[in-house]
Every structure is written in C-alpha cells, then in structure tokens.
Amino acid sequence: MKKRRTWLLTILMAILITIGSLIGHTNPLLATSSSIGKEKLTMITSPDYPPFEFYDTREGESKIVGFDMDIANYIAKELGFQLQVQESDFSGLIPALQANRADFAMASMNPTPERRRNVDFSISYYQGRDTIVTAKGSNIKTPVDLAGKRVGVQLGTTQEQYVKKIATKIPGIELKQLNKAPEMVQEIKSRRIDAIILGDTVALGFVQANPELEFHFLDSDEPGGGSAIAFPKGSALVEPFNQVLQSMKDNGELEKLVNKWFTPESIAAASKSSASKTSPTKTGLNIDLRRIVPEIPFILQGIPLTLLFTILSVFFGLLWGTVLSLCKISGITPLGWFANGYTSIFRGTPLLLQLSLVYYATPQLTGYDISALQAGVLAFTLNSGAYMSETIRGGIQGVDKGQREAALSMGVPYQLMMWDIILPQALKNILPALVNETIGLLKDSSLVATIGVVETLRRAQIVGSNKYIYFEPLLFAGLVYYVMVMGLTFGASNLERSLRRSE
C-alpha cells in the first residue's frame, strides 16, 4: 500500500511538472513578447572603458554597468528580448561578431569605413571628442606638438587610425599600441610615452584620479561619426535597433543618460573615489594599497575559476600527454609520425594564438558555440599535452627495462604491464616536472582573460580600470597567484615525500 502511494505521488508530480511546463511555454503572460523573433540576444563589450562600460565591483559584485549598458537594457526592454552580456578585449569585438559569437557589440565604437566593410552599424547615439592626455607641464596641446613624441593609442580604435594618419604629415611621431586605457596612462606616468589619445569622458576620469596628468581637446577636421552599435554583416537587428535609438533621441531618454554618466560629478562617482589621498610626486611611484581594500572580495572571487581551469587543464592534459607518449614509443610508424608532428606544431606556435583559434574558429568550422571556459580548457589541454608527452615519454623510458622484460616473460599483457607496472613508476619519477607544468598552467591561465573569462588577473585589471589606477590591483593579484603557487608546491612536496616513504 505504501509503495502504491509513492508511485501515485510520483506520477502526480510528473503530471503537474508537465502541465506547468506547457503553461510556461504557451501563456503569453509568462513568455517573452519579443518583436524581433528572438527571445535572447548576446551583446559583447569591452568593460574597461568607464563611464561607457565598466564593472561595478562594490561589495564584491560582478556586474557590468555604464552608459552603453543602460542603452542596451532600454533597447532590450522596448524590443522584448532578454539581454545576455559577454566581454572581450576591444580588438576582439569585431572578430566575435564575424564568428557569430554575439548578436551585437557596444563599446563606444566609431563606425569607420574600415569597420563598415566588416560589420554593420546602427545610427550614432553619442558624439564625443578626442583629447590629448599628457603629464602636466609637457606643453603638448595640439597635434603639431606631437612631432618627435611617443604617442600611445588603444589597439583597434579610431584614435589609432588618427595617429597613423597625422604621422604621415607630422614628422617623428612614434606610435605605441596598447590593449587597455589604464596601460596607456601608466606608460605616461612611467615616462615611456609622451602623450595618449583618448575620448573626452574617459580622459576626464583618468585626470581626476591622477592629478599629475592633464588633457586638451583635439580638434579634428574628420569626426569619427560618434558611437554606434555594431552588428554582424546583414543582421536584421539594425532597423529595429535604429528605431529605438531614434525614439530615445526624440523622447529625451538619451539625453537623460548623457546627463547621468557624462557630467564631471558622475564620472568621479564612477571611479568610486579612486583618487589617491596622498599628494602625487613628479617622478616617484605613488602606491597606496588602501585604495583597493573595498575591491579585494571582488578580486578573490576569481580564485575558484582560476583553480577550476587549472585542474581541468592538468587532468585532461595529462591524459592526452600519456596517449601521445604511448604513440611515440609504440613502434607503430604512423602513430609515431602523428605524435611527433602534433608535438612539433603545438610547441612551435604561441599558446595565445592557439587559444584564439579554438575560441573564434570552432563556431565557424563546427557550428558549436563553444564557451570561453571550454575553449580555454581545450586549448590548454592540447598545448600542455604536447609538453607532457615528452616528459612522460622520458619517464617511461627511464624505467628499468628489466621490469618490462620480466613482465612480458611472465605472460603479462602489454596494456596491463604499462598500466600497472611501468606508468606508476614513470609518474613517480616525473612528478617534479609535472608539478612545474601545473604551476605554468596556473600562471598562464591569465591568458583566458583575452577571450572574456573573468578570472583572478582579469578581475584585478577591472578594478584598475574602474579606479583609474594600475599597480595596486596588479600587485595584489600577484600576491594571490604567489600564494596559490606556494600552496601547490607545498602539496606536491608532501606527496613526493609520501611516495618515497612508500618505496
């Protein structure tokens, strides 16, 4: 009887779940009333450019906010779709659209003719002005003053194209391309470059946080066309997005957002009181770790992701490296050629190149929308497997040949002999080398930030971008990595001692 009641309750629950699921799909009150035929759209951005887009890190939160985000959320509400946000370096936004990894991109992007050849753009929603940012007293105020100077720009921006153009007319300009605005500011403070070209709102934030800097408006006879939303070529979203943007201009909503984000007071608030409380020096390095104390929980939240990435990469890399090493020593010529050729390719090309190819090429070649974490684990597995295969091969060949001959003479199958006798001894001998490879993967995990994974180092860079500072968050991130590496080294040493005692 009791058993029968249990079955009846189970069937009843299944019926209720099924009915609830059907209602959820058919009830218009529960379904999203999208006017564009898609219930969810993915926006990709580069959240290191306050006040356009940046991370709100208060109380350890991890939320992208800013002028562009408010516009995107307004459009999502008007068109009835759910907004999903991904991040990337600025130079990776257009490749992501071309690979159909996102439906649109917003990052204060100017619709230049070169970009229009690769992506489509909406109408302009904001027109800013470029500035020259320099150290105070440098007397660099106009483009002519850049003659013979070292000028920094962000890679892939219209400012980069502008400097390249004026360099053909103004002699002696040395261009330096960097990935992020905070890096450019730090180059000025370190006296490695003389000036940088930045948008006015971003320049104002950096000058407020670094009183030793100043900026001057750059009068250009070729306006960049303002900021616009980028779409993949032929996207059907351009027209509905344009309608909403025009409506925002007409009803004053866009002006409200401009007043919210682009006043000196709002920019200062976006920097979250980042200016140093101590007086800056002209030549010294002013470091005050107290400025990042409220952001420490946000940085520490990246540790689990860093460790997860490292553990998965090491585990699968070890398995793949073992397979490759067995191919090399199998005596089967095709397998040996394959394993040696594979190792040559992955050891002979940059890891960052492999990571980018896996992330951007996989959707185009296979149709599978691989996530950033999956792409990182796969790329690092393929790369570390090539290195580990040589280490494991050396460990296997270092085992006394007499044990192999004795096992074979006793009729032990080859596979069982390798698994139970040879491999355990080989792994014990190569444990230090495997630990070194693991440490290398732990530190190299920061490379996945280039494809949008918000791990420990990326979070430190986000804090630096929000606070308009550079050294303090990176020093703290370095401390975090050092503690993790020391913990790994200590654990490996204990394991090695235990293995020696068991001999």
ZISUL-V893230 format. One record per backbone hydrogen bond with DSSP energy under -1.0 kcal/mol. NH is the residue of the N-H (numbers start at 0). CO is the residue of the C=O. E is the energy in kcal/mol with one decimal. If there is no record, write none. Layout:
<<NH | CO | E> <NH | CO | E>>
This chain:
<<4 | 0 | -2.2> <5 | 1 | -1.9> <6 | 2 | -2.0> <7 | 3 | -2.4> <8 | 4 | -2.6> <9 | 5 | -2.2> <10 | 6 | -2.5> <11 | 7 | -2.5> <12 | 8 | -2.5> <13 | 9 | -2.1> <14 | 10 | -2.3> <15 | 11 | -2.5> <16 | 12 | -2.5> <17 | 13 | -2.2> <18 | 14 | -2.6> <19 | 15 | -2.6> <20 | 16 | -2.3> <21 | 17 | -2.3> <22 | 18 | -2.6> <23 | 19 | -2.4> <24 | 20 | -1.3> <25 | 21 | -1.6> <26 | 22 | -3.0> <29 | 26 | -1.3> <30 | 26 | -1.7> <33 | 31 | -1.6> <34 | 78 | -2.6> <40 | 81 | -2.5> <42 | 83 | -3.4> <43 | 103 | -2.2> <44 | 85 | -1.8> <47 | 45 | -2.5> <48 | 52 | -2.2> <51 | 48 | -1.7> <52 | 48 | -1.2> <53 | 64 | -2.5> <55 | 62 | -3.7> <59 | 56 | -1.5> <60 | 57 | -1.9> <62 | 55 | -1.1> <64 | 53 | -3.4> <66 | 50 | -2.5> <67 | 51 | -1.8> <69 | 65 | -2.2> <70 | 66 | -1.8> <71 | 67 | -2.6> <72 | 68 | -2.7> <73 | 69 | -2.0> <74 | 70 | -2.5> <75 | 71 | -2.4> <76 | 72 | -2.0> <77 | 73 | -2.3> <78 | 74 | -2.6> <79 | 75 | -1.2> <80 | 75 | -1.6> <81 | 38 | -3.3> <83 | 40 | -2.6> <85 | 42 | -3.1> <87 | 44 | -2.0> <91 | 88 | -1.7> <92 | 89 | -1.6> <95 | 91 | -1.6> <96 | 92 | -1.8> <97 | 93 | -2.6> <98 | 94 | -1.8> <99 | 96 | -1.5> <100 | 95 | -3.0> <102 | 41 | -2.3> <103 | 41 | -1.6> <104 | 229 | -2.5> <105 | 43 | -1.5> <111 | 109 | -1.9> <115 | 111 | -2.3> <116 | 112 | -1.0> <117 | 114 | -1.7> <118 | 114 | -2.4> <119 | 230 | -2.3> <121 | 228 | -2.1> <124 | 226 | -2.9> <130 | 197 | -3.0> <131 | 215 | -2.8> <132 | 195 | -2.9> <133 | 213 | -2.7> <135 | 211 | -2.7> <137 | 134 | -1.5> <145 | 142 | -1.6> <146 | 143 | -1.6> <147 | 170 | -1.1> <148 | 145 | -2.3> <150 | 173 | -2.9> <151 | 194 | -2.9> <152 | 175 | -2.2> <154 | 177 | -3.3> <156 | 153 | -1.6> <160 | 156 | -1.3> <161 | 157 | -2.4> <162 | 158 | -2.3> <163 | 159 | -2.1> <164 | 160 | -1.8> <165 | 161 | -2.5> <166 | 162 | -1.8> <167 | 164 | -1.3> <168 | 165 | -1.4> <169 | 165 | -3.0> <173 | 148 | -2.8> <175 | 150 | -2.7> <177 | 152 | -2.6> <183 | 179 | -1.4> <184 | 180 | -2.2> <185 | 181 | -2.2> <186 | 182 | -1.7> <187 | 183 | -1.6> <188 | 184 | -2.2> <189 | 185 | -1.8> <190 | 187 | -1.7> <191 | 186 | -2.3> <192 | 186 | -1.2> <193 | 149 | -2.5> <194 | 149 | -1.6> <195 | 132 | -1.9> <196 | 151 | -1.7> <197 | 130 | -1.8> <199 | 128 | -2.4> <202 | 198 | -2.7> <203 | 199 | -2.3> <204 | 200 | -1.5> <205 | 201 | -1.9> <206 | 202 | -2.4> <207 | 203 | -2.2> <208 | 204 | -1.7> <209 | 205 | -1.3> <212 | 209 | -2.3> <213 | 133 | -2.6> <215 | 131 | -1.8> <217 | 129 | -3.0> <226 | 125 | -3.6> <227 | 108 | -2.5> <229 | 104 | -2.4> <230 | 119 | -3.0> <234 | 231 | -1.8> <240 | 236 | -2.2> <241 | 237 | -2.4> <242 | 238 | -2.1> <243 | 239 | -1.8> <244 | 240 | -2.6> <245 | 241 | -2.6> <246 | 242 | -2.0> <247 | 243 | -2.4> <248 | 244 | -1.8> <249 | 245 | -2.3> <250 | 246 | -2.7> <253 | 247 | -2.0> <255 | 251 | -1.8> <256 | 252 | -1.7> <257 | 253 | -2.2> <258 | 254 | -2.4> <259 | 255 | -1.8> <260 | 256 | -2.1> <261 | 257 | -2.7> <266 | 262 | -2.3> <267 | 263 | -2.1> <268 | 264 | -2.0> <269 | 265 | -2.2> <270 | 266 | -1.4> <271 | 268 | -1.5> <272 | 267 | -1.0> <290 | 287 | -1.8> <291 | 288 | -1.4> <294 | 291 | -1.1> <295 | 292 | -1.2> <298 | 294 | -1.9> <299 | 295 | -2.6> <300 | 296 | -1.2> <301 | 298 | -1.7> <302 | 299 | -1.7> <305 | 301 | -2.2> <306 | 302 | -2.7> <307 | 303 | -2.7> <308 | 304 | -2.5> <309 | 305 | -2.2> <310 | 306 | -2.9> <311 | 307 | -2.4> <312 | 308 | -2.2> <313 | 309 | -2.5> <314 | 310 | -2.6> <315 | 311 | -2.5> <316 | 312 | -2.1> <317 | 313 | -2.4> <318 | 314 | -1.9> <319 | 315 | -2.6> <320 | 316 | -2.6> <321 | 317 | -2.0> <322 | 318 | -1.9> <323 | 319 | -2.3> <324 | 320 | -2.4> <325 | 321 | -2.2> <326 | 322 | -1.9> <327 | 323 | -1.8> <328 | 324 | -1.5> <335 | 331 | -2.3> <336 | 332 | -2.6> <337 | 333 | -2.5> <338 | 334 | -2.7> <339 | 335 | -2.5> <340 | 336 | -2.7> <341 | 337 | -2.8> <342 | 338 | -2.3> <343 | 339 | -2.2> <344 | 340 | -2.1> <345 | 341 | -2.4> <346 | 342 | -2.0> <347 | 343 | -1.0> <353 | 349 | -1.9> <354 | 350 | -2.6> <355 | 351 | -2.2> <356 | 352 | -2.4> <357 | 353 | -2.3> <358 | 354 | -2.2> <359 | 355 | -2.7> <360 | 356 | -2.3> <361 | 357 | -1.1> <364 | 360 | -2.6> <365 | 361 | -2.7> <366 | 362 | -1.1> <369 | 367 | -1.8> <374 | 370 | -2.6> <375 | 371 | -2.3> <376 | 372 | -2.6> <377 | 373 | -2.6> <378 | 374 | -2.7> <379 | 375 | -2.5> <380 | 376 | -2.3> <381 | 377 | -2.5> <382 | 378 | -2.1> <383 | 379 | -3.1> <384 | 380 | -2.2> <386 | 382 | -1.4> <387 | 383 | -3.3> <388 | 384 | -1.9> <390 | 386 | -1.4> <391 | 387 | -3.2> <392 | 388 | -2.4> <393 | 389 | -2.2> <394 | 390 | -2.0> <395 | 391 | -2.8> <396 | 392 | -2.5> <398 | 395 | -1.2> <402 | 399 | -1.2> <404 | 400 | -2.4> <405 | 401 | -2.6> <406 | 402 | -2.3> <407 | 403 | -2.5> <408 | 404 | -2.2> <409 | 405 | -1.3> <410 | 407 | -1.4> <411 | 406 | -2.4> <416 | 412 | -2.6> <417 | 413 | -2.5> <418 | 414 | -2.2> <419 | 415 | -2.7> <420 | 416 | -2.1> <421 | 416 | -2.0> <422 | 417 | -2.9> <425 | 421 | -2.5> <426 | 422 | -3.0> <427 | 423 | -1.6> <428 | 424 | -1.7> <429 | 425 | -2.0> <433 | 429 | -2.3> <434 | 430 | -2.4> <435 | 431 | -2.1> <436 | 432 | -1.9> <437 | 433 | -2.3> <438 | 434 | -2.6> <439 | 435 | -2.3> <440 | 436 | -2.2> <441 | 437 | -2.4> <442 | 438 | -2.2> <443 | 439 | -2.7> <444 | 440 | -1.1> <445 | 442 | -1.3> <446 | 443 | -2.4> <447 | 444 | -1.5> <448 | 445 | -1.6> <449 | 446 | -1.9> <450 | 447 | -1.4> <451 | 448 | -1.5> <452 | 447 | -1.8> <454 | 452 | -1.6> <458 | 454 | -2.3> <459 | 455 | -1.8> <460 | 456 | -2.3> <461 | 457 | -2.2> <462 | 458 | -2.3> <463 | 459 | -2.2> <464 | 460 | -2.3> <465 | 461 | -2.6> <466 | 462 | -2.5> <468 | 463 | -1.9> <473 | 469 | -1.1> <474 | 470 | -2.9> <475 | 471 | -2.0> <476 | 472 | -2.3> <477 | 473 | -2.5> <478 | 474 | -1.9> <479 | 475 | -2.1> <480 | 476 | -2.5> <481 | 477 | -2.3> <482 | 478 | -2.3> <483 | 479 | -2.2> <484 | 480 | -2.6> <485 | 481 | -2.7> <486 | 482 | -2.3> <487 | 483 | -2.2> <488 | 484 | -2.6> <489 | 485 | -2.5> <490 | 486 | -2.2> <491 | 487 | -2.4> <492 | 488 | -2.2> <493 | 489 | -2.0> <494 | 490 | -2.1> <495 | 491 | -2.4> <496 | 492 | -2.2> <497 | 493 | -2.2> <498 | 494 | -2.2> <499 | 495 | -2.0> <500 | 496 | -2.1> <501 | 497 | -1.4> <502 | 499 | -1.0>>
